[in-house]
């Protein structure tokens, strides 16, 4: 009886142990095994643990863990989302064989490395596989074709190398294919033209080469294709014009050559076409006007020639037209100004001529206009900012003339205005109180007059202001210029500006001040010490007076200091020699006196930095006389003084004798001096008399 009781007790203990073991279901154990391979510095999977006790419901414990999705009864794991968990390490993949019902696997936005585990391809019911933004490397493993139900394959931004896997084309259910942003090389497999359900294909940003396979034109279901940022050979296959559902096509920066196939105009559902930064030549097909849904067209940075097709006036949905950096010519068609949705016109660095359409901006809400570096003439269209959304107006390096449009002063949306290197005349119409968001203004190299706008101090966001090389601008520097809170660069050289330099009371961010070649007078305010960010100050060629402020030496970032061609007096501040940032100093042609400080930095500037100051001496100029030594030599009672006196008397006497000898020598016949021989001179009559 006692033996039976003992056996029963042992069976009970064994039964309890088995029950405890069964509490750890195989799915949870597999996930814990997977977790053990992770580097989890953020402890993102802290809730992945098994509770004590039994599991009478036989449910999967892991169903309550973060990132784990199960069916309604918690008896089947259907999804695993570990995205953005800050996880790392290598994954063996041996655990995946158990999760045959898994539909979604997301490992994106982590730091997983080494090879992609082949075990993932045992998840035969997988519909979505997202391994993007990791560091998986090596060749993409074989076996992807086992995932017969796969709809989404996203491997964007990893370190895969070798060829693109051709076998992925066997997955006829696939709709999204993203192999962009790795190091895949070789050609695009021609098999990629056999997908039957594919809607999205992204292969950009690899090392792909070879010709773009014309078979891609068979992708009748694709709406989005990005295959640029590679190095192909040859031209754009005309067969791509057969992709009847295509809405987005990007083959930018891909080394493509040849002309743009007119067959692309058959893509009548296309909304965005990006072919920039290639070597495309020839004309833009006028047939593109048939692509009525087109909103964005970027053909910039190629070798395209000819004019903008007049037919573009039919593209009523066009918002972006970018043709910059080409060899195009002709004038801008009037019809471009009639496009109701146009917000960006970027045609700079071409050979366009004529005037801008006078109605430009009247029919649309322009945001970005850049027509710089062309040969445009005429004035600024008066309604360019009528839509109230103009952010950037860039017209520099053309032949524009006339007065600046008064409408610019009411263009409150304006952020960037660049009109330099033209022939604009008249007063500057800007009212900075009406331009609250303007950060950059360059009006240099024009023929403007009337001075700097007096309300510049109200430009609350202005960082860069340049009106240099407007010889008749005149006026003075407004009193509160340095109080512009975000001002960094102020350039107004060669503007015939007069008056004093305003006090530098508020200039914490100013790094560049260029006021050379004007008619400024007065002194440099000592308050310049407030400009602690100042890196360059050029006040050359003015009429400034007074001492060079010692406060300039306290500026920690000062690299360039040019005070030449003024009327500064006094000495060079010694403390400038202690500057660790100063690389260029010029105080030439002033009235500076004294000795150049001996610090090494001054010698490095060269003599040109100090010439034109007659009272200035010391290296790298002529040596200064030692006035202290001369004074000591003439002290009374000094033996050296007496000796020096006799030397001077003897020299004076010798000078008298030499003078008289020279007088009689002049009266004698000219002689030619020959070399000394045995200590005697041999004289002979001069051969030539003068």
Protein Blocks (a to p, Z undefined) as FASTA:
>chain_A
ZZmmmmmmmmmmmmmmmmmmmmmcfklmmmmmmmmmpccfkommmmgccdedddfkopaf
klmpghiacdfkopacfbdcfehklpgcjdehlmmmmmmmbfbdcfehiabehjddfklm
mmmmbfbdcfehiabecjddehjlmmmmbmbdcfehiabecjddfklmmmmkbmbdcfeh
iabecjddfklmmcfkbcbdcfehiabecjddfklmmmmmbcbdcfehiacehjddfklm
mmmmbcbdcdehklpgcjddfklmmmmmbfbdcfehiabecjddfklmmmmmlmbdcfeh
iabecjddfklmmmmmbmbdcfehiabecjddfklmmpmkbcbdcfehiabecjddfkgo
jlpccfbdcfehiabehjddfklmmnopafbdcfehiabecjddfklmmmmkbmbdcfeh
iabecjdfbdfklmmkbcbdcfehiabehiaafklmmmmkbfbdcfehilkngpaddfkl
mmpmkbmbdcdehklpgcjddddfblmkbmbdcfehiabecjddfklmmmmmbmbdcfeh
iabecjddfklmmpmkbmbdcfehiabecjddfklmmpckbmbdcfehiabecjddfbfk
lmmnojmlmgoilkbgcjfbdcdddfklmmmmmgghiaklmmmmmmmmmmmmmmmmmmmm
mmmmmmpccddddddeehiacddddfbdZZ
